[in-house]
Amino acid sequence: MISLIGGRCVYDPQVLMVMTNAFDRACDFLPAQFRDNDHMRRKLALHILHQVDDGESDPARLADSAILSLLR
């Protein structure tokens, strides 16, 4: 991740692949009626982004953490 002016970040391709993998895993875990819910998907994505920004890089841990964050 490279920080830019104004608080925006750019992620390298490897990190993007990790985030995509984690997001897909987390979405696959959701019950069918929630998989297309934009609010749920957004919450998962934001959680994954925050965790990556904090240094997490394991897609399984990111996905698990994102799912658990929905329960809070």
Buried (B, 14 or more C-beta within 10 A) or exposed (E): EEEEEEEEEEBEEEBEEBBEBBBEBBBEBBEEEBEEEEEBBEBBBEBBBEBBEEEBEEBEEBBBBBBEBBEE
